[in-house]
Amino acid sequence: MATHKTTSDKPLRKDAAENRRRILDAAAQVFFASGLEAGVEEIARVAGVGIGTLYRRFPSKQALIDEMVGEMRLGLAAAAREATGREDGSGLEALVLETGKLQVVQWACLPQLWDHSNAEPEALAEFRTRTAELLETAQQCGRIRSDITPTDITMLFWALRGISETSHSAAPDAWQRHLEIVFAGMRPVTDGPFAGPLHTKALSATQVRKINR
């Protein structure tokens, strides 16, 4: 069950709910164009609401960002659940592709998506657990080489994040080519110089947490 809340648990009136949605949609638009440095005054203007209305729904800019991050994490968890239904081992590829699409749409929130926000922690945990399960299934089905680890997939998400942050305005699909290359490299290889096991150790979970900090 999600624990992240930015406003009262009471159901919003229809007009208040519509204002809240407009603010979130406007924030997505403004942050996409200008990054998280954009001011809430611009978000209110794009949403067509007063600054007081914005602050009634979201008491701080960080609360607004957290709400957006929470929605992204819920989307990741939903995508992971859907990918788990694939029994041919293709679920990992489908999930990484959906994750890449989400990241490029909300590139400005990426610094806070994976660790630096308290929004929807259960959804993020579910995503990570299911990603590891999907990797195992892909390996069992012979789609991914056996020495790929969950932290290798974490590094893939980092790489896609970096590409999305740097290329979204000029080449918004650049990350997809990188993804194709990476998955080609993760296929089992039967001959040639890369047929043997990987020589460099994968990152440990402790190293991943240290890097994120």
N, C-alpha and C positions, 0 to 999 in steps of 0.2 A: 504494500500500500504506500502511495506517495506521501511524503511528509512535508514537501516544500509548499509553503503558502505565502503569498505576498499581501493578500487582503483578507477580509473577514470570510469565515466559512459559510456565512449566510448567503443564500442565493441572491444574485443581483437582480434588480429590476431590469426590464427589457432595455430601457434606454441606457442604463448604467453598463449593462453587458455589451451593448453595441459600442459605447464609447471605449470600453476596455479593449474590444477587438480592433477598433480603429486605431487606437494608440499602438497596440502591438504591431499591426500591419504597417503603420507609419514608421515605427522604430526599425522594422526590418528594411524598409525602403531607404531610410536615411542612413542607417549604419552600413548598408551595402554600398551606398554612394560615397560616404565620408569616413567610415570606420567608427569605432567606439568613442572617438574624441568629439563627435558631433554633440551639440547641446540639446537638452530636452526642449528648449524653446522652439527649435526647428521641428522637432518631432510633433509637438503640440500643433504647430502651424500646419504641417502636412496632414495631421489627423483631423483638423478642423475643430479642435477643442481648445478651451482656455487652459492656461498653465495650471490653474487651480484644479481643474478637472483631472489633469494628468496626475497631479500629486495626490489627489484623493484616491486614485486607483493604484498608484505606485509611489510610495512616500519618498523614494530616492531613485536616482538614475541606476544605481546598482540593483535595486529591486526590480526595475524594468528589465535589465540585462539578465538577471537570474530567471525571470519568468520566460524569457526567450530561450535561454539555455535549457530550462526545464522542459519546454515543449520539444526542443531538439532531442533531448535524451529520451523522452517518451517515444518520439518517432524512431530513434535507434532501436529501442527495446521492441517496438512493434515490428520493425523490419527484421529483427533477429528471430522473433517468434515465427514470422511467415517463412523465413529462409529455412528454419528447422524442419519444416514440412517436406522439404525436398529429400527424397531418399536416394538419389543418384550421386550424391556427393557434391553437387553444384551449389549447395546453399551458401558456402563460404564466399564463392565468387559473386553470387547475387547480393549478399549482404555488403561486401566491400564496395560494390558498385553503387548501391543505394546510399551508403555512407558518404562516398565521394560526391554524389549529387547533392546531398544535404549540406556538406561542407562548403561547396562552392556557392550555394545560395545564401548561406549565412556565414560567409568567411570572416566577418568582423568579430563574431562571437567565439571563434575557434580557440583563442588563448584561454578561454574559460570553460570550454566544452568538456575537456577530458579530465580536468582535476580542480581547477581554480574556481569552483562554485559549489555551493551546498544544495543546489537545486536538484530535486528528484534523484537522490543518490541510489535508491533501489533500482531505478530504471537503468542507470549506468552500470550498476553491478550485474544486473540481469544481462545486459548487452555483452559485457565482458565474459560472463560465464558461458553464454550461448555461442559466442565467437570461438571460444576454446573447443566447445563440443562440435561445432561445425568443422573446425580444422581437423579434429580427430576423424570425423566421418569422411571428409574429403580424402584423408590419407588411407583410410580403410578401403575406399572405393578406387584407389590408385590414381586420383587426380592431382595430388600434391605429394611431393617427396617426403619421406618419413622423418627426415631430420629438421624439418621446419617446426618451430615452436610458437606458442602463443605470443611471446614477446617479439618474435619476428613480424607477426601480424600487427602488433602495436606499432612497431617501427614503420610499417607500411602506412598506417593511418597518419603518423607524424609526417611522412614524406608527402602524402596527399594534401595534408594541411598546408605545408610549406608551398606547394605548387599552387594551391587555391589562393593563398594569401598574396602571392607575388604575381600571378598571371590572370586573375579573374577579370580584370578590365580589358586586357588586350587579347587574351586567348583563353576563354572560360572553359574550353574542353581539353586543355593541355594535360590535365591530370589523367584523363582517360587513356591517352597513349602510354603514359608512364605505367598505369595499372596493367595494361596489356603486356608490356615488357616484363614487369615484375612477375605476373602470373606465368608467363612463358618460362621464366627462369625457375619457378617453383615446381614445374612439372617433373615427374620422375625421368631421369636420363639413364639410358642403358649403355651408351658408349661415348667416347670422346673425353676431353680433359676434365669435364665437369661431372663425369659419371660417378665418381667416388663421393664419400661423405664430405660435408663442409668442414673446412679446417679451422675456421674461427668460431669460437664458442658463442652461443646466443647470449643475449643479455639476460641477467637474472631478474626476477620480480623486484628485488631490492634495488638493483641498479636503475630499473625503470622508474621506481618511486623517487629515487634520488635525482634523476634527471628532471622529472616533472617538477620537483621542488625548486 
